[in-house]
Amino acid sequence: MTHALFPHSEVRLRAVLAYAVGLGIALLGIVNSMPSFGPIPRLGPFGYEYMHPLMLGLACLAVVGRQTLLKTPDGAGPVWRLAGGLLDVGVLVALIVALHDYYVTMERLKGGLFFFDAAHAWTALAGVAALLLICLRQWGLALTAVAGVALLYFYTGHHWPGLFRMAPIDVIEGTADTLWYNSTNGVLGSLLAIVINTILPFILLGALLEGSGAGGSLIKVSLHAFRRARGGPAHAAILSSGLFGSVSGSAVANVVGTGVITIPMIRRRGFSPAFAGGVEATASSGGQIMPPIMGAAALVMADFIGISYLTIIVAALIPALFYYGSLFAAVVYEARRLGIESRPVDLDPADRPERQDFINLIMVAVPLTVVVVALIAGFSPAGAGILALFSVVPLSLALNPEIRRSPLTLVRSLANGGNSFATLLIAVGVVGIIVAVLSSTGLPIKFAQVIGASTGGSLLVSLLLAMMAALVLGMGMPTLPAYLTIILIMGPAMLRLGLEPLVAHMFVFYFGVASAITPPVAVAAFAAASISQASPLKTALEATRIGLVIFLLPFTFAFYPELLLVPEAGGSGAWYDMASILLRLCLAVLLIASGLACHDRCRLSFVEAALRVGVAIAMLVTFPLVHWPAFFLGVALLVVHRQTSLKKGALA
């Protein structure tokens, strides 16, 4: 009887532990990031020497509290569960000892000269190993493997051939100082400070909006708004996932949160399961490039470049609108191909918006407005996030009777946000290992030399290499670690070729987002496939087809930086240059969407479809002698097709 009950009591204990730790992370993060309010002084940000180890320790405790590090097979006996429990305790003890020693050592380093010994090196290795094990359990092999390769190079780089040979390191000093006991690089370095001080408020904001009912209401209202459109629920999925993803900042979380409602409805409309999953995956991934709240990577980007987050928001606006416009167009042409007509969608009673759902939209609009206004007023991103967070609580209590009946829902939402942040913090800690190795070995500079020599200084070839590296390194990673890893490796090479820092970072950021829908490891598409019951690979291929514009936009704003709207991008600023690229980009989006669907007003031949895609790409070339003839050819293709379809009687 005891053995039968033990798993259930363990599950309850783990749930309570994760809830308590998640809530603690949330409250500590709010106090740390909260700006001053009138007579209330600002208490944070707290000192890195105790805030960083404390938050990382709580994050690891939250993750291990939710799930044992040793995956338990079905029907496992008490011995297996005991082994898993002992592994959890051992890893946590090793990590806590290493984190405590970090605090003690950093305090001693403030006092003057300090020498590391073998004990510090072993402690650092224990902390790194424990963190990698937890990361492996939470995020899988991809990020852990990249960190493992970085460590391999760190210790064996002096044996590598040619340009990549590095000077031998002092193993004790290098291990302790580079990987662990460092306030700038390493696991507990400045990356952790950016994430803790800036990103946590926005993650909590997304969790509160979801818990307040605003997320569900947004989906219902979107379905209602597009109930008569050809695409119907597919268009609603694009709108709701894009807006909600802008707050949540997580492609997979957005797929799971909104896809359970939208994907079955897209299928019932007549679209294939793979297409339904592909639409949701592309829309959810794009939420991270949609202002005003673009997820963790954009906030880190602002700190990295040294510009305001408001500048990032403005720069991201036009590319994001074109991306979502391309998704809407892809759905329209697919609906035409399948013969889906414009007719009202029969919504289930549970999916029909009520008066309360329209009221709940205020809880989405007000916090987003608060963020923008606060940034314009000069608040830091963290301060703007905290103000928006504080606005949700009274709005929820005032507008939503369900929250008034059960205000603890908001507390649970804060705990969920704290747990979401915990998983991100572990990934950032592992990225800190990669950053430390890259900084200490000079590998990015060597990589830039190799790219410069192999591409002959061609910006296009270098960008293609950067794209491939970004997609490969980003496979299976969350967006923030993917972006950080790629920009640290590829950034110097891109800057050497004349790109402005903002353009280079945005280029990498886009492909970090795109990796979530790129086969063979398309995490957002795979999450959508689990709901649509389609083949994961087929869903990923559909997502790539639907969202192809996300792969072209980075090249477009790399060669036309005026699309980013801000002086930091280095564009020409002339109105006619902007008008020219906007006009050509609009037509290119339509040609690509129809060409990839092989349908416009009627079916397109393979030759005509391929010609449309080729012409669309040609009209984005920087040479006027190429892009203007391509533009007029594209217009001619549309006009001729329209006349042909009218003759056939294939009216839209």
Secondary structure, 3 states (H helix, E strand, C coil): CHHHHHHHHHHHHHHHHHHHHHHHHHHHHHHHHCCCECCECCCCCCCHHHHHHHHHHHHHHHHHHHCCCCCCCCCCCHHHHHHHHHHHHHHHHHHHHHHHHHHHHHHHHCCCCCCCCHHHHHHHHHHHHHHHHHHHHHHCHHHHHHHHHHHHHHHHHHHCCHHHCCCCCCHHHHHHHHHHCCCCCCCCCHHHHHHHHHHHHHHHHHHHHHHCCHHHHHHHHHHHHCCCCCCCHHHHHHHHHHHHHHHHCCHHHHHHHHHHHHHHHHHHHCCCHHHHHHHHHHHHHHHHHCCCCCCHHHHHHHHHHCCCHHHHHHHHHHHHHHHHHHHHHHHHHHHHHHCCCCCCCCCCHHHCCCHHHHHHCHHHHHHHHHHHHHHHCCCCHHHHHHHHHHHHHHHHHHHCHHHHHCCHHHHHHHHHHHHHHHHHHHHHHHHHHHHHHHHHHCHHHHHHHHHHHHHCCCHHHHHHHHHHHHHHHCCCCCHHHHHHHHHHHHHHHHHHCCCCHHHHHHHHHHHHHHHHHCCCCCHHHHHHHHHHCCCHHHHHHHHHHHCCHHHHHHHHHHHCHHHHCCHHHCCCCCHHHHHHHHHHHHHHHHHHHHHHHCECCCECCHHHHHHHHHHHHHCCCCCHHHHHHHHHHHHHHHHHHHHHHHHHCCCC
